[in-house]
C-alpha cells in the first residue's frame, strides 16, 4: 500500500468543522489513505482546537501553524 496522502487544513473556522466531520466519517469507515498532518489559522486557538478534535479520531495530532508561510516552510 502507498503512503497516505498528507492533508493540511488551512482555515480552522466554521466550515472546517464540516470537513473534519467528513474526515472522521471516512476513518470510521476504514478509509486510511489520508492523514491530516497540519492545521493552520491566523487564530492559533482555532487551529489548536481543530488539531485536538482531529487527534481524538485520527490517533495522531496535526501540527499547528499560524500562517500558510509558516506551514510551507
Kinemage of the C-alpha trace (Angstrom):
@kinemage 1
@onewidth
@group {chain A} dominant
@subgroup {mainchain}
@vectorlist {calphas} color= white
{ca unk a 1} P 0.000 0.000 0.000
{ca unk a 2} L 1.202 3.506 -0.807
{ca unk a 3} L 1.932 6.058 1.886
{ca unk a 4} L -1.154 8.015 2.985
{ca unk a 5} L -1.877 11.371 1.390
{ca unk a 6} L -0.921 14.131 3.811
{ca unk a 7} L -3.530 16.863 4.224
{ca unk a 8} L -3.323 20.338 5.731
{ca unk a 9} L -6.454 22.051 6.971
{ca unk a 10} L -5.970 25.736 6.096
{ca unk a 11} L -8.547 27.861 7.868
{ca unk a 12} L -9.968 26.312 11.037
{ca unk a 13} L -13.160 28.332 11.382
{ca unk a 14} L -16.781 27.298 10.905
{ca unk a 15} L -16.747 25.339 7.638
{ca unk a 16} L -13.663 23.371 8.692
{ca unk a 17} L -15.952 21.563 11.127
{ca unk a 18} L -17.804 20.034 8.169
{ca unk a 19} L -14.524 18.923 6.586
{ca unk a 20} L -13.361 17.473 9.896
{ca unk a 21} L -16.641 15.563 10.288
{ca unk a 22} L -16.116 14.133 6.809
{ca unk a 23} L -12.570 13.020 7.649
{ca unk a 24} L -13.860 11.428 10.851
{ca unk a 25} L -16.554 9.551 8.937
{ca unk a 26} L -14.062 8.292 6.356
{ca unk a 27} L -11.747 6.977 9.061
{ca unk a 28} L -14.682 5.330 10.862
{ca unk a 29} L -15.498 3.534 7.590
{ca unk a 30} L -11.946 2.216 7.329
{ca unk a 31} L -10.516 4.722 4.866
{ca unk a 32} L -6.918 5.274 5.978
{ca unk a 33} L -5.486 6.530 2.695
{ca unk a 34} L -5.001 10.011 4.174
{ca unk a 35} L -3.738 11.727 7.317
{ca unk a 36} L -4.367 15.304 8.438
{ca unk a 37} L -0.859 16.430 9.371
{ca unk a 38} L -1.377 20.184 9.812
{ca unk a 39} L -3.953 22.727 10.953
{ca unk a 40} L -3.373 26.353 10.019
{ca unk a 41} L -5.218 29.501 11.068
{ca unk a 42} L -4.256 33.061 11.951
{ca unk a 43} L -6.263 32.464 15.124
{ca unk a 44} L -3.970 29.901 16.722
{ca unk a 45} L -6.628 28.877 19.259
{ca unk a 46} L -8.901 27.782 16.395
{ca unk a 47} L -6.118 25.699 14.866
{ca unk a 48} L -5.266 24.178 18.265
{ca unk a 49} L -8.902 23.176 18.907
{ca unk a 50} L -9.282 21.637 15.455
{ca unk a 51} L -5.994 19.735 15.871
{ca unk a 52} L -7.219 18.359 19.208
{ca unk a 53} L -10.506 17.315 17.609
{ca unk a 54} L -8.713 15.526 14.772
{ca unk a 55} L -6.289 13.814 17.158
{ca unk a 56} L -9.231 12.282 19.019
{ca unk a 57} L -10.337 10.226 15.998
{ca unk a 58} L -7.181 10.027 13.923
{ca unk a 59} L -4.788 8.919 16.639
{ca unk a 60} L -2.124 11.496 15.767
{ca unk a 61} L -2.321 15.233 16.412
{ca unk a 62} L -1.704 17.509 13.432
{ca unk a 63} L 0.952 20.196 13.810
{ca unk a 64} L -0.406 23.706 14.285
{ca unk a 65} L 0.635 26.758 12.275
{ca unk a 66} L -0.381 30.420 12.414
{ca unk a 67} L 0.236 31.236 8.761
{ca unk a 68} L 0.453 29.497 5.402
{ca unk a 69} L 4.029 30.759 5.023
{ca unk a 70} L 4.963 29.056 8.280
{ca unk a 71} L 3.209 25.872 7.169
{ca unk a 72} L 5.054 25.776 3.855
{ca unk a 73} L 8.446 26.312 5.479
